[in-house]
């Protein structure tokens, strides 16, 4: 019984209740029915305002035989089936729409009108659209992504989620303003934030720095959920994930449901942190991060989460025995170094980040692997065939002009071998037949000259 039928059944029961709640003689039953029929009513789903005595007595009889359910109107036997479309035509329309969900109703009408079946009846636009809606054949329904089930990691650090939030404008060090971008990493099971920080850009360098600090603070995750952005599909992140034993999972395009928890965290950042900043006095990037970290540690991590029943910090600490940690001797900063291939020029320089660096002289003309921290390129390590060859320094042309030129060292004397090709030919005995071949070659040259 649907809502409309139930509303009508309740109305009917309200009228016949005095007739069915007690056993009445026939005369008294008729008198009460006449009294009820003499009044006016607002009948659900009808413009009529009165009910006849015969109708009231019929409803009372149906109630005695079948109870409350018998007062509901009977559903049509052909309910859910189009009476204006034949089964064959309905099947054809459904197959056409499922074959190409982008087919519009106007296109379907034209195709049906031009179809070779002369027995197919004409279909009106209202009939077609009503049929498509009843059968769930609209483009929105057919093209909708599959439903996603709510999921949650069993333990802390099993799944981390990462995303970027466009933040406020901050003071630029040289003057003016620039937009800040919040890179954040969230633990799926506990909702704890291993690390979050505002950066001046949203590139891979900023994300890797955020990930490095998250690993240093909260250990290693098993999976890292990110979107399909280009910065998450580079070789640098793939190499780093392989080194750390992390599985990178890319959520499908236009389906952010897999990262719903970090989207909810960003909503909290906007409502609880960014909304309470003083917009009249812009902050520097360092000052903004200082306030963000204070809010995370003092408010967010220590506030009871409604879905957890506890605070994110306490929930994360419950699984601390299962959290993977790097060996104590691991140099985490070097582990996150970027690695690029560069060819050292003959003047012992190479270009890195629009700046020239100088390599040791023995690497001139050699293709090397440069390892460096993109946010602090003060240390640039040079590797050749997997072996450390030294470090590079920024080129200082003025300083180089003041240094004496390095003269090539004298090469060590090589002991002579005594082998000389021409002398060997002179000393070698003539091969048999070589004299005759020489005469024939000379006569052939003379004949060529005479011609």
C-alpha angles and dihedrals in degrees: 000000000000126000094263093051092045092052091053093046090052090051091051092048091051089058099045098039093099088052100051107031093079137022109263133186115252093253094050091046091054093046092053091046090053090050091051092046092054092069130080122240142183100242113203112246094005139089092215118104103192137060124209125235092243091054092051092050091048091052090049091052092049091050093052091050102040109013126226094331090062090065093065116096114258116254118241114262090228093049112144093022123100112241093194095055127063116230090249093052092045090053091049093051091049093050092048092051095046091046090059114010089189091068107118124219091251090054091050091051091051092048092049091049091052095042114122093235105104093185093061109110121233113268122214122220093243091052092049096048092045090051093049092049094048092050095045092243099138119125091244092057097040095046096041113121117249114274118268122223120221111257137182133183116252095224139022117274093020091108130018123186124205134189143147129251122198104236137193128292116268135190115280114228092236094043134282128056137291134184119255123218122210115220109193136178120200130193109230099213100045103022086230117150109230088191140343128176141166115239134187091239139024100229133124092270092063094045094050091049089052091048092048092054091045091054091046092052104037109016130243126325124218096219132019116202115207135155129252097271117139094244091062094053100057128118092245093064092041092052092046093049090051091050093050097039096244125146112221112213119193115204115225117267117272091010108102093163091101090063097041095127095059090045087056089050090053088053089056090049091055096044101038105027114021094039090058098051118109103250093189092069111044115214131223118250092255092049091049092052091047090057092044093055091047090053092048096049099037102035117012100042093043100045119096110253113224094221094047103039088223139056121285091241095053092045091052092048091056090071098037091117090062097048114114115231131192118248111272092243093057115120097219095185093056091044089062095047115130115242122213135166116238135174114226110225125227089261088059094250134119134185121247124168094346090305129103120235128192121230129196113281095248090065095061109131093010125121107233138183113241117207119191147141106257092209093048112025095175089112116051115174122201123213130184119189090348095305124115109246099179138275132296129229132203113271113254107191093188093052092046091053090057095051120089115253114261109241117214111253121247112268118238114257114259118221110243117248096205092226118132124167098216094046091050090054092050094049096043115098116249114263118244111272092015092116093054091048090053092054093049091050091050093051090049090053092051092050091051091052092051091054 
